[in-house]
Amino acid sequence: MADHIAILGLGTMGAGMASNLLKGGFSLAVYNRTAAKAHALVSAGARLASTPAEAAKGASIVIGMLADDAASREVWTGKYGALEGSSHGAILIESSTVSPAWIAELAGLAAKRGAELLDAPVTGSRMQAEAGQLTFLVGGSEKALEAATPVLQSMSKQIVLLGPVGSGAKMKLINNFLCGVQVASLAEGLTWIERSGLNREQALSVLKSGAPGSPLFSAISERMVNHDYAVNFLLRLMTKDLAYAHAEATNCDVDLKTAEVARGLFQSAIEKGFAEEDMAAVIEPLRAK
């Protein structure tokens, strides 16, 4: 077991991940821009750091779970950033959904500090983070992953090594692109059902048991039906992920037209005030038309 772990970011995902690290018996330092979000973790045994550098000091593994490229850059490289406090030989794990370009830059900065980066974004949402049932999509060296595996196992059901640094970020964007398009099309389809005169429950039962059915379909349709937008996956973050996915696919000469259409629906929901709700709220502007 690693001597000391740090986790940076205690949002929808990071709080559950940190809780499972404590349950796994790890010594844990936490940092969050809003310190109040750390109170429950501190009560459970975590040490609250006032800066990312303080959290990373003495840690053999430092994990970031942040909103986007800008937040990740600030926490790792800003004033009192985690790189400044990282030890020589530490393993740095970026689990945020960020661009492969930023991952490549961060890996270079880590190497200059004598540290090694794994990019390890996750699949799953708030419930999986709380239950320790995430899947880590890892890019990096086998040796670094072997050292980090006991830590990752405490938060996950599966760890997949996909290739060199950056592979995890690429895989995560493909994953979230497909999820975002499905959620957007479900919002349109369910609005259609509600206006069609069909029995909504019966129609959804047909779809769930047929070819369109999936765990995502079941979970999101239930939230949409119940107008339950407690956050499992922030709507504004899916909007960001679709933008990153479109940009990354363009580098491979792929034009994600469906991503842009879906992002337009999510952007409309942001403009209507649903940015901080669950992504299922993308249906509400469609219902209001």
Buried (B, 14 or more C-beta within 10 A) or exposed (E): EBEBBBBBBBBBBBBBBBBBBBEBEBBBBBBBBEBEBBEEBEEEEBBBBEBBBBBBBBBBBBBBBBBBBEBBBBBBBBEBBBBBBBBEEBBBBBBBBBBBBBBBBBBEBBEEBEBBBBBBBBBBBBEBBBEBBBBBBBBBBEEBBEBBBEBBBBBBEBBBBBEEBBBBBBBBBBBBBBBBBBBBBBBBBBBEBBEEEEEEEEBBEEBBEEEEBBEBBEBBBEBBBEEEBEBBBBBBBBBBBBBBBBBBBEEEEEEBEBBEBBBEBBBBBBEEEBBEBBBBBBBBBBEEE
